[in-house]
Amino acid sequence: MGLLGFVFYDAALVGALFGIPLFFFGRKYLRKWKLRRRRARLKPQFLSAVTMLGDYLKTGYSVENALTASARELNALYGEKSDIVQEWSRMARELRMNQTAEEVVEAFAERSGVPEVQDFSEVFSTVKRSGGQISEVVRQTSDVLTEQFTVQEQIRTTTAAKRLEQKIMDVMPLGILLYIRISSPDLLLPLYTSAFGRILMTVCLTAYVGAVLWAEKIVAIEI
């Protein structure tokens, strides 16, 4: 906000002061952004976890033992600080505390916020309680997730150039204004000293922020 205040109003301190109430909005936006990042990381990790779980179930492991064994394998693959290892290890601990497999999977699905995990939890709980073939459900889930993630990666690859262009366009207006401020400061002086100039810069700032948010929404493709 200090930078925006300097570029658009020639008042970095005023911009910083106006940024104080926006700090709370920024925290909310940052939490949402971090949540999206976590979900994006968790999806492919969950696919690996389900695949490993299915492999252990095929060899005759019970669901409880398969979860524990796959947690150790995921730790070797992603590291103990990864999202899926922390979640899988937590489920293994809860199973040792005599919670049922359905309960720990449902709790994981609720914490994750990932629709694929929640769908898997519902099917898993239904089949487990009805005495169905858990290994078959896990295998089918793995196949569906593999197809979905393949499509998502193709979309990300196709739109990678456009997303890079969007990031460049986000900073381009600020870069141009900063260059003019440094090279020819008198050129923008009327915009900072007259009422009409300040109104015009306010309109430009509003349009700039709106364009950045709009561009973020356009490139945020989710399946």
VEXROPA-16102 format. One line per field, with one value per residue (C-alpha): residue in one letter; x negated, y negated, z negated. Coordinates in pm, 1 decimal, always signed. Example, Ala and Ser with C-alpha at 12.3 -4.5 7.8 and 13.67 -1.06 7.14 Angstrom:
2
resn	(a,s)
X	(-1230.0,-1367.0)
Y	(+450.0,+106.0)
Z	(-780.0,-714.0)
This chain:
223
resn	(m,g,l,l,g,f,v,f,y,d,a,a,l,v,g,a,l,f,g,i,p,l,f,f,f,g,r,k,y,l,r,k,w,k,l,r,r,r,r,a,r,l,k,p,q,f,l,s,a,v,t,m,l,g,d,y,l,k,t,g,y,s,v,e,n,a,l,t,a,s,a,r,e,l,n,a,l,y,g,e,k,s,d,i,v,q,e,w,s,r,m,a,r,e,l,r,m,n,q,t,a,e,e,v,v,e,a,f,a,e,r,s,g,v,p,e,v,q,d,f,s,e,v,f,s,t,v,k,r,s,g,g,q,i,s,e,v,v,r,q,t,s,d,v,l,t,e,q,f,t,v,q,e,q,i,r,t,t,t,a,a,k,r,l,e,q,k,i,m,d,v,m,p,l,g,i,l,l,y,i,r,i,s,s,p,d,l,l,l,p,l,y,t,s,a,f,g,r,i,l,m,t,v,c,l,t,a,y,v,g,a,v,l,w,a,e,k,i,v,a,i,e,i)
X	(+0.0,-293.1,-414.3,-67.5,-36.1,-370.9,-292.2,+68.2,+77.1,-285.9,-219.6,-375.7,-297.7,+69.7,+91.6,-65.3,+184.4,+473.0,+324.9,+373.3,+748.4,+677.1,+435.3,+727.1,+860.2,+510.4,+489.9,+820.6,+706.0,+373.1,+548.9,+763.8,+457.1,+264.8,+567.2,+584.3,+211.6,+246.3,+535.2,+338.3,+43.4,+264.6,+445.4,+149.3,+17.4,+355.3,+342.2,+8.1,+147.4,+456.2,+243.1,+14.4,+313.8,+462.4,+135.6,+121.5,+486.0,+421.0,+148.5,+391.9,+333.7,+626.9,+735.7,+582.1,+245.2,+247.6,+292.0,+2.5,-227.7,-146.1,-215.3,-573.7,-613.8,-471.4,-717.2,-1005.1,-853.1,-742.1,-910.5,-759.1,-659.2,-444.6,-68.9,+19.6,-235.7,-108.7,+251.0,+176.2,-37.0,+238.5,+488.3,+250.3,+220.9,+597.8,+640.3,+403.0,+628.9,+913.9,+1096.0,+1255.6,+1116.9,+1437.8,+1405.0,+1043.9,+1101.3,+1409.7,+1213.3,+931.8,+1180.3,+1333.6,+993.9,+870.5,+1157.5,+1074.6,+1387.4,+1209.7,+1109.7,+1461.6,+1612.1,+1364.9,+1455.2,+1826.2,+1775.2,+1514.1,+1742.3,+2039.4,+1844.5,+1663.3,+1986.4,+2161.7,+1874.1,+1790.8,+1459.3,+1251.2,+958.7,+1181.0,+1314.2,+959.7,+848.6,+1137.4,+1071.3,+707.2,+802.6,+1048.9,+801.7,+527.9,+748.1,+856.7,+506.2,+382.2,+643.3,+552.0,+182.7,+265.1,+468.8,+190.3,-64.7,+158.5,+227.6,-124.0,-224.1,+97.4,+52.8,-301.2,-169.7,+89.8,-180.5,-381.2,-75.6,-3.2,-329.5,-358.7,-147.4,-339.8,-668.6,-575.4,-462.6,-773.9,-993.4,-818.5,-840.4,-1215.8,-1303.2,-1056.1,-895.3,-755.1,-549.3,-309.2,-310.5,+35.2,+189.1,+60.3,+132.7,+483.6,+820.3,+897.5,+562.7,+621.7,+968.6,+824.6,+551.2,+813.8,+1011.6,+693.1,+603.2,+952.4,+937.4,+588.6,+686.5,+1004.5,+808.7,+560.1,+837.3,+1026.6,+715.5,+652.0,+1003.4,+972.1,+654.3,+769.0,+899.2,+1018.8,+1180.4)
Y	(+0.0,-229.9,-162.4,-220.4,-540.8,-660.2,-572.1,-690.4,-974.3,-1070.7,-990.6,-665.3,-729.0,-799.2,-482.1,-283.8,-428.2,-338.6,+9.2,+70.2,+151.2,+354.5,+566.5,+771.3,+822.8,+922.0,+1182.0,+1330.4,+1336.0,+1491.3,+1765.9,+1847.9,+1845.6,+2075.9,+2304.6,+2329.8,+2403.1,+2673.2,+2836.1,+2823.9,+2998.2,+3247.7,+3377.3,+3553.3,+3665.7,+3817.1,+4007.2,+4161.6,+4243.8,+4415.2,+4611.5,+4733.5,+4815.0,+5022.3,+5211.4,+5309.7,+5414.3,+5640.0,+5822.2,+5905.6,+5623.4,+5504.2,+5144.9,+5039.6,+5204.5,+5079.6,+4721.0,+4752.4,+4917.6,+4668.2,+4380.3,+4503.5,+4533.1,+4184.2,+4049.0,+4185.3,+4039.2,+3690.3,+3627.3,+3602.0,+3234.9,+3290.5,+3250.9,+3608.2,+3762.1,+3552.5,+3647.4,+4015.8,+4040.5,+3873.9,+4130.6,+4412.3,+4271.2,+4236.4,+4598.2,+4706.4,+4515.3,+4751.9,+4517.2,+4684.9,+4652.9,+4483.3,+4216.3,+4128.3,+4114.4,+3894.7,+3661.0,+3638.3,+3559.5,+3281.7,+3127.6,+3147.8,+2961.7,+3148.5,+3275.3,+3589.5,+3684.0,+3620.4,+3836.4,+4112.5,+4088.6,+4130.9,+4435.3,+4581.4,+4553.4,+4702.5,+5001.4,+5059.7,+5069.5,+5289.3,+5537.0,+5467.8,+5500.4,+5211.4,+5295.5,+5264.4,+4926.6,+4800.2,+4923.9,+4752.7,+4430.9,+4444.2,+4488.7,+4198.6,+3968.2,+4059.0,+3963.8,+3640.4,+3531.1,+3609.9,+3371.2,+3107.0,+3127.4,+3092.0,+2779.1,+2633.9,+2699.6,+2543.1,+2231.1,+2191.3,+1924.2,+1727.0,+1739.5,+1604.7,+1327.3,+1245.7,+1208.4,+979.2,+766.6,+737.4,+554.8,+372.7,+63.5,+14.6,+56.9,-204.1,-457.1,-400.6,-450.4,-779.3,-893.3,-834.8,-954.4,-1244.3,-1331.6,-1664.0,-1482.1,-1340.2,-1641.3,-1771.3,-1437.9,-1476.7,-1845.2,-1898.9,-1764.4,-1633.5,-1457.8,-1280.7,-1172.4,-1040.8,-848.3,-702.1,-579.1,-431.1,-261.3,-111.9,+15.3,+157.5,+348.5,+474.7,+594.0,+782.3,+958.8,+1036.9,+1183.2,+1400.7,+1540.4,+1607.8,+1813.8,+1998.2,+2301.2,+2581.0,+2914.4)
Z	(+0.0,-60.9,+293.8,+437.9,+238.4,+373.8,+735.4,+754.0,+498.6,+430.8,+65.3,-49.6,-416.7,-346.9,-140.6,-423.4,-672.0,-444.2,-423.5,-796.8,-772.6,-460.1,-662.2,-791.4,-438.1,-331.7,-608.5,-495.6,-132.7,-234.0,-430.1,-127.6,+96.8,-136.4,-158.7,+221.4,+234.1,-30.6,+155.3,+479.6,+309.2,+131.2,+440.5,+611.8,+273.9,+194.7,+524.4,+421.2,+78.0,+219.4,+465.9,+186.4,-30.8,+250.3,+300.7,-66.7,-65.3,+235.3,+42.2,-237.4,-483.5,-689.0,-637.4,-968.3,-897.1,-536.9,-655.8,-898.8,-645.0,-369.5,-612.2,-650.2,-273.8,-217.4,-472.9,-266.0,+53.8,-53.3,-387.5,-732.6,-693.4,-385.0,-416.0,-324.8,-563.4,-853.7,-774.9,-711.9,-1027.0,-1226.2,-1097.2,-1192.0,-1547.4,-1576.8,-1466.2,-1743.8,-1984.0,-1887.6,-1652.1,-1353.6,-1002.4,-888.8,-1159.4,-1084.2,-707.6,-754.9,-982.8,-728.0,-450.9,-657.9,-736.9,-379.4,-214.1,+109.0,+289.0,+412.5,+58.0,-67.6,+208.8,+127.3,-241.1,-172.5,+50.3,-185.7,-489.3,-305.2,-174.1,-504.5,-703.4,-450.3,-430.5,-64.8,+117.1,-12.7,+214.1,+522.1,+407.8,+347.4,+690.1,+866.8,+675.3,+779.2,+1145.3,+1138.3,+963.2,+1210.6,+1505.9,+1341.0,+1245.4,+1596.9,+1738.8,+1480.0,+1567.6,+1936.7,+1859.2,+1644.9,+1918.7,+2182.7,+1973.8,+1828.8,+2083.0,+2025.7,+1649.7,+1689.1,+1912.2,+1647.0,+1379.1,+1606.2,+1684.2,+1311.8,+1246.0,+1579.5,+1486.7,+1163.1,+1346.2,+1607.1,+1347.0,+1136.2,+1442.1,+1524.2,+1161.4,+1159.0,+1510.1,+1552.9,+1217.4,+1345.7,+1608.7,+1349.7,+1121.7,+1234.0,+1135.7,+778.8,+719.9,+861.1,+747.6,+1096.2,+1109.0,+778.0,+889.0,+1213.8,+1030.8,+796.1,+1096.8,+1245.3,+917.6,+887.5,+1245.0,+1186.1,+871.0,+1037.2,+1340.3,+1121.2,+926.2,+1246.1,+1409.3,+1103.2,+1126.8,+1501.2,+1472.0,+1156.5,+1343.5,+1116.9,+1201.5)
